[in-house]
């Protein structure tokens, strides 16, 4: 996810950041359980004051979009109904394992489509 702050905007930087993160959670770009950068790291990356990022995070946490787990960091909170939360967590776990295995995203999606039965499995070699 790419976050950008437009300095010339009439919208304050903390609100630009807050709305971009909330939007990414709402559209599924950021899934439940995804770890967010630290306040200091994100402030450095975006060229903002740490208090600006901290304010965005506080407002997102107040709205239930993110949650802080002490020294473990800040994460996207589980949203939606129980089934949706479970699906988000399963997708996140799958994506993490695929990265560990160094499987290309396109190949990973093909595996999911096959597993869900939305496309036929690849042809089998004769005698297999």
Beta strands, then each sheet from edge to edge (+ up, - down):
strand 1: 35-36
strand 2: 66-68
strand 3: 74-76
sheet 1: 1+ 3- 2+
end
